[in-house]
Amino acid sequence: MRPVDQGRAPRPDARGVSELVTAFSRLRQTDPRRLLVHQPGAGRSQSVDDIWRAHLEHVELFRSSGLRAGQLLLLACGNRPSVIALWLAARALDLTILPVDAGTTDAEIRELCERFGVAAIVTASASDHLAGRRVSTPDGLALVGRGVDAARYSGIAVLKLTSGSTGLPKATCTSEPQLVIDSRQIVAGMGITPEDTQIAAIPLSHAYGISVILVPLILQATAMVLHESFVPHQLHGDVETFGATTFPGVPFMFEYFLAHPPADGWPRGLHRLISAGARLSTTTVHHFFEQFGVKIHSFYGASESGGISYDASDTVDDETVGHPLPGVTITFRQDESAPPASGRVHVRSGAVSIGYLGESEGEFCDGGFLTGDCGVLDDRGRLRLTGRVSTFINVAGKKVQPAEVEDVLRQMPGVRDVRVVAAADRQRGQQVVACIAVDRSCEVTTLAVRRFCSARLAPHKIPRAVVFLDAIPLTARGKTDRRALDEAIRARIEGMPEQLC
């Protein structure tokens, strides 16, 4: 597969000077000893000056390796302290960054390199399966120069990969001004200040981690407590030792704390809990508040548009994702698959990305981005999501929103979590399949599920097949792992054609 021709994507005006590097340079001049990255596992912290000096070393290494402005640098280093210096060095040289999750395999990296014309890779892997000239970086990682005619991405700071739940992930082209605007809008809407310290347990390779944690650290010196993965037993230490106030997480993290409450209760001071990346159940919000007295705030955004809305209120009696963030305008477009009285969410803001690499405008239209979500604003101007246009199930010509069926099943005693998906049906085209994680203390059967739904849903919306799981499979980003879910469905329903006829 040949690298995508970046020239087909619209380009922003080149700025020449990186605002991220300029902001951090200013911070170094005013407060060089300020500690920004705390590493509980390593027992050390990095100051502004430490990060600045590390970034200069990376700049020299990149230059000596032949990297040039506009070339693509793939970062596969996970949540390591060097990620900030790597970002600064890349932006100082006007390199485009392609961040990928720590669990990305060598085969997946090779595919991305071929597809997007990657010039070099920074990896924590000791594997020699990535062909190219390998040199050690100052922080013990490996820089692999590919020695190929690399693509050029003028005016683009980062390629954000979409989740890729079906097919190949798309790459969203985002300029540095768009990154900066996005983070400024987010910290304003969430009230995150330089005095806050955030727990960094979500991947800093994901749009969520980049916009909420990484860029605010660079722009306004909001410190982080860095973990390579979710470490729940470290929660009290993060607060007591480093003064953590903010915890951007994903739903399964908060569900974990509900199932395994901290022995000493919820730590005082950790008051801003943010959930994004996947849908947060209102049941989780209510139970969490009842148990710990702290509200989980929903944050809604997309790789393509940046942050969209945030629920900043302290009430727990609503089902919205809050008000639009400062600088964000939300309107609704008619769509035949949208639930009644709602429309497809269209977002305008200075944070909306340039477009998908190698594609025409598509969902990037009318000065903004047309999401795949449906929603409506309530009488207080808060956004309530009602489903997705891309996931409806067509049962004999009748459309079913999975979210509607999931909402019903979450009310059923014994159901901890659920995902509703489509499966092929020879007679009706598609059928509804419910994948349910159950509480082991309760007996939940297929017949009980169907009876529960029959009292609350139209006949065509009732699941025809039910797959029971120990837990819903999730990716590192907290999203549903659709491949693993599909495999579980095939394994469980094989040999049970009577459920699927």
Phi, psi and omega per residue, in radians:
M1 nan 2.235 -3.113
R2 -1.373 2.626 3.079
P3 -1.024 2.513 3.107
V4 -1.147 2.448 3.105
D5 -1.348 1.828 -3.087
Q6 -1.085 -0.418 -3.102
G7 -1.085 -0.284 3.129
R8 -1.405 -0.213 3.109
A9 -1.598 2.478 3.092
P10 -1.092 2.570 -3.082
R11 -2.023 2.473 3.015
P12 -1.375 2.968 3.051
D13 -1.181 2.344 3.121
A14 -1.213 2.469 -3.114
R15 -1.775 -0.478 3.107
G16 1.497 -0.816 -3.117
V17 -1.992 2.305 -3.121
S18 -1.336 2.168 3.084
E19 -1.191 -0.564 3.119
L20 -1.134 -0.823 -3.138
V21 -1.163 -0.699 3.132
T22 -1.082 -0.766 -3.135
A23 -1.110 -0.724 -3.111
F24 -1.268 -0.582 3.079
S25 -1.115 -0.694 3.107
R26 -1.124 -0.686 3.110
L27 -1.129 -0.670 3.127
R28 -1.107 -0.604 3.138
Q29 -1.243 -0.580 -3.045
T30 -1.645 -0.551 -3.041
D31 -2.624 1.122 -3.010
P32 -1.137 -0.453 -3.072
R33 -1.590 -0.003 -3.131
R34 -1.077 2.291 -3.128
L35 -1.486 2.203 -3.055
L36 -2.017 -0.558 -3.086
V37 -2.153 1.988 3.106
H38 -1.796 2.317 -3.127
Q39 -2.082 1.618 -3.138
P40 -1.019 -0.670 -3.107
G41 -1.148 -0.571 -3.114
A42 -1.699 -0.198 3.138
G43 1.220 0.545 3.115
R44 -2.557 2.928 3.124
S45 -2.328 2.708 3.116
Q46 -1.937 2.356 3.096
S47 -1.596 3.009 3.041
V48 -0.964 -0.801 -3.107
D49 -1.149 -0.676 3.081
D50 -1.004 -0.812 -3.115
I51 -1.166 -0.706 -3.129
W52 -1.094 -0.805 -3.141
R53 -1.132 -0.652 3.104
A54 -1.143 -0.656 3.129
H55 -1.144 -0.661 3.114
L56 -1.132 -0.665 3.091
E57 -1.114 -0.688 3.114
H58 -1.210 -0.620 3.079
V59 -1.022 -0.825 3.139
E60 -1.113 -0.701 3.123
L61 -1.120 -0.763 3.132
F62 -1.114 -0.730 3.130
R63 -1.118 -0.797 -3.109
S64 -1.175 -0.369 3.111
S65 -1.526 0.004 3.049
G66 1.540 0.196 3.135
L67 -1.280 2.444 -3.079
R68 -2.242 2.804 -3.110
A69 -0.913 2.411 3.110
G70 1.539 -0.199 3.112
Q71 -1.386 2.832 -3.002
L72 -1.784 2.193 3.128
L73 -1.940 2.055 3.118
L74 -1.562 2.165 3.127
L75 -1.843 2.006 3.114
A76 -2.189 0.982 -3.020
C77 -2.011 0.016 3.077
G78 1.166 -2.815 -3.137
N79 -1.484 1.320 3.091
R80 -1.991 2.642 -3.085
P81 -1.062 -0.434 -3.116
S82 -1.231 -0.187 -3.075
V83 -1.089 -0.574 3.137
I84 -1.197 -0.809 3.121
A85 -1.102 -0.650 3.121
L86 -1.124 -0.748 3.093
W87 -1.087 -0.793 -3.140
L88 -1.096 -0.729 3.141
A89 -1.138 -0.730 3.133
A90 -1.106 -0.748 -3.130
R91 -1.270 -0.531 3.087
A92 -1.091 -0.584 -3.142
L93 -1.697 0.094 -3.126
D94 1.054 0.640 3.019
L95 -1.457 2.629 3.048
T96 -1.614 2.365 -3.058
I97 -1.784 2.332 2.991
L98 -2.055 1.633 -3.121
P99 -1.446 2.392 3.080
V100 -2.261 2.762 -3.088
D101 -1.187 2.726 -3.078
A102 -1.065 -0.528 -3.097
G103 -1.482 0.101 -3.136
T104 -1.127 2.238 -3.080
T105 -1.349 2.850 3.089
D106 -1.028 -0.692 -3.136
A107 -1.102 -0.722 3.116
E108 -1.169 -0.683 3.114
I109 -1.127 -0.745 3.119
R110 -1.055 -0.696 3.129
E111 -1.121 -0.740 3.114
L112 -1.131 -0.689 3.120
C113 -1.061 -0.786 -3.134
E114 -1.200 -0.706 -3.057
R115 -1.211 -0.695 -3.023
F116 -1.912 0.004 3.100
G117 1.226 0.839 -3.117
V118 -1.149 2.361 3.131
A119 -1.513 -0.633 -3.095
A120 -2.733 2.777 -3.110
I121 -2.196 2.387 2.923
V122 -1.917 2.101 -3.024
T123 -2.385 2.642 3.049
A124 -1.627 -0.087 -3.096
S125 -1.321 2.459 3.079
A126 -1.551 0.020 -3.074
S127 -1.139 2.501 3.063
D128 -1.720 0.230 -3.081
H129 -1.353 -0.159 3.089
L130 -1.658 1.921 -3.070
A131 -1.229 2.454 3.106
G132 2.504 2.968 3.121
R133 -1.298 2.129 -3.032
R134 -1.917 2.218 3.037
V135 -2.299 2.671 3.138
S136 -1.433 2.468 3.071
T137 -1.557 2.906 -3.120
P138 -1.052 -0.375 -3.091
D139 -1.822 0.301 3.041
G140 1.498 0.123 3.039
L141 -1.528 -3.087 3.118
A142 -2.136 2.307 3.007
L143 -1.767 2.047 -3.121
V144 -1.895 1.897 3.070
G145 -1.480 2.254 -2.996
R146 -1.462 -0.321 3.089
G147 1.105 0.617 -3.136
V148 -2.141 2.992 3.068
D149 -1.346 1.576 -3.000
A150 -1.293 2.663 3.081
A151 -1.252 2.815 3.095
R152 -2.057 2.407 -3.060
Y153 -2.235 1.171 -3.084
S154 -1.082 2.277 3.054
G155 1.446 0.045 -3.119
I156 -1.973 2.203 -3.130
A157 -1.506 -0.671 -3.048
V158 -2.597 2.471 2.933
L159 -1.736 2.005 3.096
K160 -1.668 2.128 3.104
L161 -1.408 2.327 3.002
T162 -1.239 2.976 -3.023
S163 -1.119 -0.490 3.100
G164 1.126 0.683 -3.127
S165 -1.150 -0.472 3.045
T166 -2.325 2.234 3.137
G167 1.251 -2.923 -3.133
L168 -1.293 2.475 3.078
P169 -1.190 2.575 3.035
K170 -1.536 2.819 3.081
A171 -2.007 2.169 3.114
T172 -1.659 2.217 -3.112
C173 -1.520 2.092 -3.098
T174 -2.202 2.251 3.104
S175 -1.457 2.891 3.105
E176 -1.142 -0.739 3.067
P177 -0.986 -0.637 3.113
Q178 -1.188 -0.679 3.060
L179 -1.048 -0.794 -3.090
V180 -1.147 -0.808 3.123
I181 -1.045 -0.755 -3.128
D182 -1.017 -0.874 -3.112
S183 -1.166 -0.653 3.115
R184 -1.132 -0.691 3.097
Q185 -1.150 -0.687 -3.121
I186 -1.161 -0.859 -3.091
V187 -1.169 -0.537 3.087
A188 -1.189 -0.770 -3.120
G189 -1.226 -0.581 -3.115
M190 -1.588 -0.250 -3.119
G191 1.339 0.449 3.123
I192 -1.411 2.250 -3.053
T193 -2.123 2.997 3.057
P194 -1.098 -0.335 3.136
E195 -1.416 -0.214 3.133
D196 -1.401 2.755 2.981
T197 -2.263 2.247 -3.062
Q198 -1.841 2.505 3.010
I199 -1.469 2.062 -3.102
A200 -1.739 1.497 3.093
A201 -1.911 -0.313 3.066
I202 -1.408 2.734 -3.109
P203 -1.122 2.256 3.062
L204 -1.375 0.043 3.037
S205 -1.575 -0.196 -3.094
H206 -1.642 2.650 -3.127
A207 -0.936 -0.666 3.128
Y208 -1.051 -0.894 -3.141
G209 -1.167 -0.627 3.137
I210 -1.118 -0.864 -3.008
S211 -1.338 -0.590 -3.032
V212 -1.641 -0.518 -3.050
I213 -2.008 -0.974 -2.983
L214 -1.191 -0.926 -3.087
V215 -1.174 -0.711 3.050
P216 -1.044 -0.567 3.064
L217 -1.085 -0.773 -3.115
I218 -1.217 -0.736 -3.037
L219 -1.354 -0.730 -2.994
Q220 -2.319 0.273 3.025
A221 1.101 0.618 3.011
T222 -1.397 1.966 -3.006
A223 -1.243 2.867 3.106
M224 -2.343 2.614 2.925
V225 -1.796 1.940 -2.909
L226 -1.657 2.222 3.047
H227 -2.184 2.480 3.110
E228 -1.268 -0.337 3.089
S229 -2.747 -3.091 3.141
F230 -1.249 2.078 -3.098
V231 -2.172 1.435 -3.014
P232 -1.083 -0.571 -3.110
H233 -1.221 -0.198 -3.123
Q234 -1.565 -0.012 -2.990
L235 -0.980 -0.911 -3.108
H236 -1.110 -0.667 3.108
G237 -1.111 -0.668 3.125
D238 -1.077 -0.646 -3.117
V239 -1.386 -0.836 -3.051
E240 -1.221 -0.689 -3.065
T241 -1.496 -0.677 -3.002
F242 -2.007 -0.047 3.105
G243 1.237 0.588 3.138
A244 -1.058 2.324 -3.141
T245 -2.043 -0.347 -2.968
T246 -2.295 2.356 -3.113
F247 -2.267 1.619 3.004
P248 -1.337 2.075 -3.097
G249 -2.351 -2.980 3.047
V250 -2.166 2.810 -2.993
P251 -0.893 -0.715 -3.046
F252 -1.124 -0.464 3.112
M253 -1.164 -0.773 -3.137
F254 -1.254 -0.590 3.063
E255 -1.144 -0.583 3.082
Y256 -1.085 -0.787 -3.118
F257 -1.160 -0.531 3.056
L258 -1.140 -0.725 -3.122
A259 -1.350 -0.474 -3.125
H260 -2.302 1.324 -3.075
P261 -1.041 2.430 3.059
P262 -0.972 2.385 -3.058
A263 -1.013 -0.594 -3.112
D264 -1.726 0.332 -3.108
G265 1.386 -3.126 3.125
W266 -1.283 2.298 -3.060
P267 -1.138 2.297 3.088
R268 -1.149 2.401 -3.139
G269 1.809 -0.460 3.114
L270 -1.549 1.440 -2.908
H271 -1.839 -0.332 -3.102
R272 -1.853 1.771 3.134
L273 -1.873 2.189 -3.040
I274 -2.105 2.333 3.103
S275 -2.173 2.286 3.103
A276 -2.673 -3.067 3.087
G277 1.567 -0.520 3.102
A278 -2.734 2.934 -3.081
R279 -1.208 2.312 3.109
L280 -1.716 2.131 -3.131
S281 -1.202 2.382 3.068
T282 -1.119 -0.488 3.082
T283 -1.088 -0.722 3.099
T284 -1.090 -0.752 -3.141
V285 -1.061 -0.809 -3.119
H286 -1.130 -0.841 -3.108
H287 -1.128 -0.659 3.138
F288 -1.118 -0.763 -3.133
F289 -1.161 -0.708 3.123
E290 -1.103 -0.655 -3.062
Q291 -1.454 -0.664 -3.010
F292 -2.038 -0.219 -3.120
G293 1.280 0.336 -3.140
V294 -2.224 2.398 3.139
K295 -1.603 2.476 2.984
I296 -1.600 2.194 -3.091
H297 -1.696 2.221 3.141
S298 -1.377 2.355 3.081
F299 -2.132 2.252 -3.100
Y300 -2.073 2.238 3.121
G301 -2.822 -3.108 3.130
A302 -2.616 2.653 3.099
S303 -0.990 -0.597 -3.054
E304 -1.321 -0.530 -3.009
S305 -2.030 -0.179 -2.991
G306 1.328 -2.831 -3.138
G307 -1.132 2.450 -3.104
I308 -1.993 -0.925 -3.116
S309 -2.576 2.831 -3.112
Y310 -2.602 2.353 3.098
D311 -1.574 1.661 -3.086
A312 -1.529 -0.088 -3.055
S313 -1.276 2.846 3.102
D314 -1.755 0.036 3.116
T315 -1.459 2.656 -3.097
V316 -2.122 0.382 -3.036
D317 -1.874 0.365 3.139
D318 -2.271 2.972 -3.102
E319 -2.154 0.738 -3.116
T320 -1.920 2.965 3.009
V321 -1.878 0.437 2.964
G322 1.484 -2.959 -3.134
H323 -1.475 2.700 3.023
P324 -0.991 2.489 3.085
L325 -1.143 2.753 3.070
P326 -0.938 2.320 3.129
G327 1.517 -0.037 -3.108
V328 -1.878 2.319 3.072
T329 -2.029 2.235 -3.136
I330 -1.980 2.240 2.988
T331 -2.251 3.052 -3.069
F332 -2.250 2.424 3.137
R333 -1.949 2.468 3.112
Q334 -1.129 2.455 3.096
D335 -2.648 2.296 -3.049
E336 -1.107 -0.392 -3.127
S337 -1.617 -0.033 3.140
A338 -1.284 2.509 3.070
P339 -1.044 2.791 -3.133
P340 -0.965 2.506 3.065
A341 1.159 0.248 3.089
S342 -2.315 2.958 3.140
G343 -2.493 3.073 -3.129
R344 -1.371 2.328 -3.029
V345 -1.313 2.150 3.047
H346 -1.983 2.311 -3.021
V347 -2.075 2.266 2.992
R348 -2.065 2.325 3.047
S349 -3.048 2.852 3.098
G350 -1.217 -0.138 -3.139
A351 -1.604 -0.153 3.141
V352 -1.089 2.290 -3.053
S353 -1.173 2.990 -3.094
I354 -1.183 -0.734 -3.106
G355 2.754 3.140 3.052
Y356 -1.409 2.431 -3.127
L357 -1.099 2.237 3.049
G358 1.317 0.173 -3.134
E359 -2.149 2.745 3.040
S360 -1.291 -3.118 -2.966
E361 -0.944 -0.885 3.122
G362 0.997 -2.076 -3.119
E363 -1.278 -0.239 3.063
F364 -1.492 1.708 -2.996
C365 -2.565 2.747 3.054
D366 0.904 0.714 3.079
G367 1.269 0.345 -3.137
G368 -2.816 -2.698 -3.104
F369 -2.274 2.290 3.108
L370 -1.652 1.860 -3.079
T371 -1.287 3.020 3.047
G372 -1.610 0.155 -3.111
D373 -1.725 2.601 3.024
C374 -1.883 2.577 -3.121
G375 -2.903 -3.079 3.135
V376 -2.711 2.607 3.043
L377 -1.600 2.356 3.106
D378 -1.444 -3.086 -3.053
D379 -1.208 -0.128 3.082
R380 -1.850 0.172 3.100
G381 1.377 0.306 3.129
R382 -1.676 2.546 -3.083
L383 -1.528 2.209 3.021
R384 -2.010 2.118 3.131
L385 -1.454 2.369 -3.058
T386 -2.021 -0.075 3.131
G387 2.676 -3.044 3.109
R388 -2.187 2.390 -3.137
V389 -1.245 -0.437 -3.028
S390 -1.511 -0.101 -3.025
T391 -2.085 0.096 -3.110
F392 -1.110 2.624 -3.128
I393 -1.837 2.254 -3.097
N394 -1.716 1.782 -3.122
V395 -1.813 1.789 3.138
A396 0.907 0.729 3.110
G397 1.511 -0.106 3.107
K398 -1.784 2.323 -3.037
K399 -1.610 2.386 -3.137
V400 -2.146 2.182 3.040
Q401 -1.496 2.055 3.120
P402 -0.913 -0.649 -3.101
A403 -1.052 -0.621 3.140
E404 -1.134 -0.774 3.141
V405 -1.185 -0.687 3.111
E406 -1.075 -0.721 3.135
D407 -1.054 -0.693 3.124
V408 -1.165 -0.811 -3.074
L409 -1.181 -0.497 3.109
R410 -1.180 -0.319 3.095
Q411 -1.463 -0.164 -3.075
M412 -1.382 2.256 3.102
P413 -0.974 2.356 3.112
G414 1.629 -0.178 3.139
V415 -1.615 1.986 3.126
R416 -1.485 -0.677 -3.116
D417 -2.757 2.770 -3.083
V418 -2.713 2.547 2.946
R419 -2.287 2.345 3.123
V420 -1.940 2.214 -3.074
V421 -2.347 3.012 3.127
A422 -1.708 2.574 2.991
A423 -2.341 2.696 -3.122
A424 -1.134 2.543 3.094
D425 -2.449 2.112 -3.038
R426 -1.144 -0.496 -3.096
Q427 -1.621 -0.649 -3.005
R428 -2.000 0.137 3.124
G429 1.511 -1.099 3.076
Q430 -2.396 2.794 3.064
Q431 -2.381 2.847 -3.106
V432 -1.608 2.217 3.087
V433 -2.081 2.244 3.104
A434 -1.822 2.158 3.065
C435 -1.826 2.025 -2.942
I436 -2.139 2.266 2.954
A437 -1.680 2.105 -3.009
V438 -1.892 2.712 3.010
D439 -1.314 2.158 -3.054
R440 -1.105 -0.354 -3.141
S441 -1.378 -0.153 -3.131
C442 -2.015 2.587 3.085
E443 -1.730 1.929 3.132
V444 -2.041 2.161 -3.105
T445 -2.036 2.879 3.096
T446 -1.049 -0.762 -3.137
L447 -1.089 -0.718 3.128
A448 -1.120 -0.675 3.109
V449 -1.094 -0.793 -3.101
R450 -1.172 -0.670 3.107
R451 -1.162 -0.712 3.123
F452 -1.059 -0.768 -3.110
C453 -1.248 -0.605 -3.074
S454 -1.106 -0.456 3.124
A455 -1.444 -0.127 -3.008
R456 -2.291 -0.222 -3.060
L457 -2.285 2.704 3.022
A458 -1.117 2.664 -3.055
P459 -0.927 -0.696 -3.074
H460 -1.260 -0.215 3.137
K461 -1.635 -0.135 -3.106
I462 -1.310 2.259 3.134
P463 -1.001 2.304 3.086
R464 -1.567 -0.361 3.072
A465 -2.328 2.494 3.127
V466 -2.232 2.214 3.123
V467 -2.005 2.103 -3.129
F468 -1.652 2.306 -3.088
L469 -2.245 2.731 3.025
D470 -1.204 -0.621 3.114
A471 -2.796 2.645 3.055
I472 -1.248 2.178 -3.133
P473 -1.160 2.335 -3.111
L474 -2.198 2.671 3.012
T475 -1.461 3.064 3.103
A476 -1.093 -0.377 -3.129
R477 -1.512 -0.006 3.136
G478 1.482 0.098 3.102
K479 -1.574 2.785 3.105
T480 -1.103 2.255 3.082
D481 -1.442 1.642 -3.011
R482 -1.143 -0.597 3.130
R483 -1.138 -0.806 3.119
A484 -1.128 -0.646 3.127
L485 -1.150 -0.750 3.110
D486 -1.077 -0.693 3.118
E487 -1.136 -0.696 3.119
A488 -1.131 -0.684 3.122
I489 -1.114 -0.828 -3.136
R490 -1.069 -0.734 -3.106
A491 -1.143 -0.670 -3.046
R492 -1.405 -0.630 -3.058
I493 -1.632 -0.092 3.088
E494 -1.104 2.265 -3.139
G495 1.512 0.081 3.095
M496 -2.158 0.995 -3.060
P497 -1.106 -0.388 -3.130
E498 -1.112 -0.429 3.102
Q499 -1.360 -0.357 -2.964
L500 -1.949 0.048 -3.092
C501 -1.427 nan nan
